[in-house]
Amino acid sequence: MHLFIIGAPASGKMTIGQELSRLTDATLFYNHQAIDFAIEIYHDYTEEMCEFVRGITFSFLGASARNQRSVILTDVIDFSNQYHLIYLKQIQSLLDDYHQEILFVELETSLEECIRRNRTENRLKYKPLKRHIEVSEREILETAETLQLNSQYQPNELHHYFKIN
């Protein structure tokens, strides 16, 4: 089974994924691995860059599924954006094609905790774009204001879904 950890920026997705990867044979592919690569090409968060990042994720997941390799993915999802929900459904459908399952785990983390976690050594070590603390903190606050970072209900179309708060 594969795992997809959903949560606000700095909610602990990567840290949880690292620990689960250590305890299992699953490979962690956290969202900033693709984002940091893409930003080298696009230099800014554009819709085209986001599509490129999704393409990288789908390629990685497809290769993993073909090779029977369990993976742990992470991402920020805006639950008010239908395209983000379609993206989750597409991830599930890709794995359905290989007769494999994925568990979506949503983390519900307070804004205060996200701000605190933004400065952790582990986050700064693995996410170069987050080393500008003031900028990343502002992004956390803006994202919390403009996006619906937690679901109000479990998305019906996803087979396996678990919310942790």
C-alpha positions as CSV (number, residue, x, y, z in Angstrom):
1,M,0.0,0.0,0.0
2,H,1.1,3.5,-0.8
3,L,0.6,6.6,1.5
4,F,-0.2,10.2,0.6
5,I,0.2,12.6,3.5
6,I,-1.8,15.8,3.1
7,G,-1.4,18.9,5.2
8,A,-0.7,22.6,5.4
9,P,2.8,23.9,4.9
10,A,5.0,23.0,7.8
11,S,2.4,20.7,9.3
12,G,4.8,17.8,9.6
13,K,4.2,15.9,6.4
14,M,7.8,15.3,5.5
15,T,8.9,14.5,9.1
16,I,6.1,11.9,9.5
17,G,7.0,10.5,6.0
18,Q,10.7,10.2,7.0
19,E,9.8,8.2,10.1
20,L,7.4,6.0,8.3
21,S,9.9,5.4,5.5
22,R,12.5,4.5,8.2
23,L,10.1,2.0,9.8
24,T,8.9,0.4,6.5
25,D,10.4,-0.4,3.1
26,A,8.5,2.5,1.5
27,T,10.3,5.2,-0.4
28,L,9.6,8.8,0.6
29,F,9.0,11.4,-2.1
30,Y,8.1,14.6,-0.4
31,N,6.6,17.4,-2.5
32,H,9.6,19.8,-2.2
33,Q,11.8,17.3,-3.9
34,A,9.9,18.0,-7.1
35,I,9.2,21.7,-6.3
36,D,12.9,22.5,-5.6
37,F,13.8,20.9,-8.8
38,A,11.1,22.7,-10.8
39,I,11.9,26.1,-9.3
40,E,15.4,25.8,-10.9
41,I,13.7,25.8,-14.3
42,Y,10.7,28.1,-13.7
43,H,12.0,30.5,-11.0
44,D,8.5,31.2,-9.8
45,Y,5.3,29.4,-8.8
46,T,3.3,29.4,-12.0
47,E,0.5,27.1,-13.1
48,E,2.9,25.6,-15.7
49,M,5.4,24.9,-12.9
50,C,2.7,23.2,-10.8
51,E,1.8,21.0,-13.8
52,F,5.4,20.1,-14.2
53,V,5.6,19.1,-10.5
54,R,2.5,17.0,-10.9
55,G,4.1,15.3,-13.9
56,I,7.2,14.5,-11.9
57,T,5.0,13.0,-9.2
58,F,3.0,10.9,-11.6
59,S,6.1,9.7,-13.3
60,F,7.7,8.7,-10.0
61,L,4.5,7.0,-8.8
62,G,4.0,5.2,-12.0
63,A,7.6,3.8,-12.0
64,S,7.2,2.8,-8.4
65,A,3.9,1.0,-9.1
66,R,5.4,-0.8,-12.1
67,N,8.2,-2.0,-9.9
68,Q,6.0,-3.0,-7.0
69,R,7.7,-0.4,-4.7
70,S,5.6,1.3,-2.0
71,V,5.9,5.0,-1.7
72,I,5.0,7.8,0.7
73,L,4.0,11.1,-1.0
74,T,3.3,14.5,0.6
75,D,1.6,17.6,-0.7
76,V,-0.5,20.6,0.2
77,I,-4.1,20.4,-1.0
78,D,-6.6,23.2,-1.3
79,F,-9.9,21.4,-0.5
80,S,-11.9,24.3,-2.1
81,N,-10.1,23.7,-5.4
82,Q,-11.8,21.0,-7.5
83,Y,-8.6,20.5,-9.5
84,H,-6.7,19.6,-6.3
85,L,-9.3,17.0,-5.6
86,I,-9.2,15.7,-9.1
87,Y,-5.4,15.4,-8.7
88,L,-5.9,13.1,-5.7
89,K,-8.4,11.0,-7.7
90,Q,-5.9,10.7,-10.5
91,I,-3.3,9.5,-8.1
92,Q,-5.7,6.9,-6.9
93,S,-6.7,5.9,-10.4
94,L,-3.1,5.5,-11.5
95,L,-2.6,3.0,-8.7
96,D,-5.9,1.3,-9.4
97,D,-4.6,0.5,-12.9
98,Y,-1.8,-1.5,-11.2
99,H,-4.2,-3.0,-8.7
100,Q,-2.5,-1.2,-5.9
101,E,-4.1,0.9,-3.1
102,I,-3.2,4.2,-1.5
103,L,-4.2,5.6,1.9
104,F,-4.7,9.4,2.0
105,V,-3.8,10.8,5.5
106,E,-4.8,14.4,6.2
107,L,-2.9,16.2,9.0
108,E,-4.8,18.9,10.8
109,T,-2.2,21.2,12.4
110,S,-2.8,24.5,14.1
111,L,-1.3,27.6,12.5
112,E,0.7,28.2,15.6
113,E,2.3,24.8,15.3
114,C,3.0,25.3,11.6
115,I,4.8,28.6,12.4
116,R,6.8,26.8,15.1
117,R,7.7,23.9,12.8
118,N,8.8,26.2,10.1
119,R,12.0,26.8,11.9
120,T,12.9,23.2,12.8
121,E,16.4,21.9,11.9
122,N,15.0,19.0,9.9
123,R,12.8,21.2,7.7
124,L,15.6,23.7,7.0
125,K,18.0,20.8,6.2
126,Y,15.8,19.2,3.6
127,K,14.0,22.2,2.1
128,P,16.4,24.9,0.8
129,L,13.6,27.2,-0.3
130,K,12.4,27.4,3.3
131,R,15.6,28.7,4.8
132,H,14.4,32.3,4.3
133,I,12.4,32.1,7.5
134,E,10.5,35.4,7.1
135,V,9.5,34.6,3.5
136,S,8.4,31.1,4.4
137,E,6.5,32.3,7.4
138,R,4.7,34.8,5.4
139,E,3.8,32.1,2.8
140,I,2.4,30.0,5.7
141,L,0.2,32.8,6.9
142,E,-1.0,33.8,3.4
143,T,-1.7,30.1,2.5
144,A,-3.7,29.7,5.7
145,E,-5.8,32.8,4.8
146,T,-6.4,32.0,1.1
147,L,-6.7,28.2,0.9
148,Q,-8.9,25.6,2.6
149,L,-6.1,23.4,4.0
150,N,-8.3,21.0,5.8
151,S,-11.3,19.1,4.6
152,Q,-14.7,19.6,6.1
153,Y,-15.6,16.0,5.2
154,Q,-13.9,13.0,3.7
155,P,-13.7,13.2,-0.1
156,N,-16.2,10.6,-1.3
157,E,-14.3,9.5,-4.3
158,L,-11.2,8.5,-2.3
159,H,-11.3,4.8,-1.2
160,H,-9.0,5.0,1.9
161,Y,-8.9,8.3,3.8
162,F,-7.9,9.1,7.4
163,K,-7.8,12.5,9.1
164,I,-5.5,13.1,12.1
165,N,-5.7,16.2,14.3
